[in-house]
């Protein structure tokens, strides 16, 4: 959808990369810390000097509680990088989640853009 060259793994700030002068928070190398993680974060670059999209892909199905927890962690982690967030779940049905998402969007800052999708062809998996 976005092109291979625009999608990179997200490298969260740690003591290992805070001292580097040309700090980069993304790259093509898969971080070993993510091997057993149920959530893999990506950075999707966009042209025209727009903020990148921070994408979190989860192996767990969508739930209202789960998205709230992910959102609170993500906002703290990437607040200085981007306000464009994309969450991708294994099982997500747009119609069933509409009320939960509307409630969540009302509680957020208007500058934060949230998109939610599924990586399966349809919501049945």
C-alpha positions in Angstrom: 0.0 0.0 0.0 2.8 2.5 0.9 5.8 0.9 -0.9 8.7 -1.0 0.5 11.1 2.0 0.5 8.7 4.0 2.7 8.2 1.5 5.4 10.8 1.0 8.2 11.0 -0.5 11.6 10.6 1.9 14.5 13.6 2.1 16.9 12.3 3.4 20.3 14.7 5.6 22.3 16.9 3.6 24.6 20.2 4.1 26.3 21.8 2.4 23.3 20.7 5.0 20.8 20.3 8.2 22.8 24.0 9.1 22.7 24.3 8.9 18.9 24.6 12.4 17.4 22.6 11.7 14.2 19.8 9.9 16.0 17.5 7.9 13.7 14.4 6.4 15.1 13.8 4.0 12.2 15.5 1.7 9.7 15.3 -1.5 7.7 17.0 -3.8 10.3 14.5 -5.8 12.4 15.4 -5.1 16.1 16.0 -8.3 18.0 13.9 -7.0 20.9 10.8 -7.5 18.7 11.2 -11.2 18.1 8.8 -12.3 20.8 6.7 -9.2 20.9 3.0 -9.3 20.0 3.3 -5.7 18.7 5.7 -4.6 15.9 6.0 -0.8 15.4 6.8 0.7 12.0 7.4 4.2 10.6 5.8 5.0 7.2 7.5 7.9 5.6 5.4 10.3 3.5 6.5 13.0 1.0 5.9 16.7 1.0 7.4 17.3 4.5 4.4 15.6 6.1 4.8 13.9 9.5 5.4 10.1 9.1 2.7 7.6 10.1 3.5 5.5 13.2 2.1 2.1 12.6 1.7 -0.6 15.3 0.8 -4.1 14.0 -0.6 -6.4 16.7 -1.0 -10.2 16.6 -3.9 -9.8 19.0 -7.5 -9.2 18.0 -9.0 -5.7 18.3 -10.6 -4.7 21.6 -11.6 -1.3 23.0 -9.4 -1.8 26.1 -6.5 -2.9 24.0 -6.6 0.1 21.7 -6.8 2.5 24.7 -3.6 0.9 26.2 -1.8 0.9 22.9 -2.8 4.6 22.3 -1.5 5.8 25.7 1.8 4.0 25.2 2.2 5.2 21.7 1.4 8.9 22.4 4.1 9.0 25.1 6.7 7.2 22.9 6.2 9.2 19.6 4.8 12.5 20.6 7.8 14.4 19.2 7.8 12.4 16.0 4.3 12.2 14.7 0.6 12.6 15.5 -0.5 10.3 12.7 -1.1 6.8 14.1 -2.1 3.6 12.4 -3.1 0.5 14.4 -3.4 -2.9 12.5 -4.9 -5.9 14.1 -5.4 -9.5 13.1 -9.2 -9.3 13.6 -10.9 -6.0 13.2 -14.4 -5.3 12.0 -15.0 -1.6 11.3 -18.8 -1.9 11.9 -18.5 -3.6 15.3 -15.8 -1.2 16.5 -17.4 2.1 15.4 -18.9 3.1 18.8 -15.6 2.3 20.6 -13.6 4.4 18.1 -16.0 7.3 18.2 -15.8 7.4 22.0 -12.0 7.2 21.8 -11.7 9.9 19.2 -13.8 12.3 21.2 -11.4 11.9 24.2 -8.3 12.7 22.1 -6.6 15.9 21.0 -7.9 16.9 17.6 -4.4 17.0 16.2 -4.0 13.3 16.6 -5.1 11.3 13.6 -6.0 7.6 14.2 -6.6 4.9 11.6 -7.4 1.3 12.4 -7.2 -1.6 10.0 -6.8 -5.4 9.7 -4.0 -7.3 8.0 -6.4 -10.2 7.2 -8.4 -10.1 4.0 -11.6 -9.9 6.0 -12.6 -9.7 9.7 -13.2 -13.4 10.0 -9.5 -14.1 9.7 
